[in-house]
């Protein structure tokens, strides 16, 4: 615990007018501030990209799916009706999926064909807002219509109104391969900005897929919650309430690869940016060592007047703490300012330097999203303070070992 007298002396040392000491003090403060600001900005941008990815993934996917275990009886309509009455659930709809080959002319692409009920699809996904051409309502029962991801349509070379052959591999009674083939008309295109969906998914009417794939289609119920972050806990409780025979998967499991990659990137960026703060903290060591040399006489006098070695340590810990606080406060202010206005700043730089950061021809995301989280801001500030305080330990202990008689011998 730093006492008021020790803090007062520490503040006087921070305001030292000695050229070398003052310069290193300011460099330490600026270095810590820049490191904290960079950490806050980068973490906010990573949070923004994570939120953007989550929004894009969940625009087409439900928050959770319930599918029957192998060999278990399953009534999708009854389960959907039951789930829709649960607290926190805003939509539940049956679906079916099958792996298929889509053929147009001499082009052939593998894709997941999902059977949906367009009347209830709005309750479990935001697909209607992702339609580029056409309308989801075209997927009426018996319509033989298909809605393709834009990337898949480009690969097949089709557009609205073209015909696509859908081939679903099924097995006969004796286990022999018995593929089923049917023609579908492209009724629309969607684009959500994720390759898995845009280049690998086709939507048809639920009844049409069941008629085509038969037992080869995987049936289930898609669920959407009012709170997306409640999905993991609520889905497990929902599966338990509905009894055995159900396999529950939420969006954090189905898209685990994406979010694990983002978490890894955030961790690595945090470690790399902390090196900036660490380098600035090391300059505190040089600063305090210079102060200790310059203030040997002062330290000796304070010791002679009765100040214990612990008090000397407190003075230099206080000086390091003041430098750390100053850098952290400046860094938090600068980081919050940059993170809040990162998009206008990016647009200004693009106009001034005449280049595009995220070209629409290459990237799905054409802006720099930013989402400030209090935990990241506090974490960056606390880490800077801890590193600054750790950097003061060696010079403070060295100052405490100063012998008054030795320091005052030639004074």
Helices and strands as residue ranges (DSSP letters): H 4-14, H 19-60, E 64-68, H 76-84, E 89-104, E 107-116, H 118-121, G 127-130, E 131-134, G 136-138, E 145-149, H 150-156, E 163-168, E 180-190, H 195-198, E 201-205, H 206-213, G 214-216, E 218-225, G 228-230, H 231-241, E 246-250, H 251-254, H 256-294, H 296-304, H 309-340, H 342-353, H 374-400, H 404-407
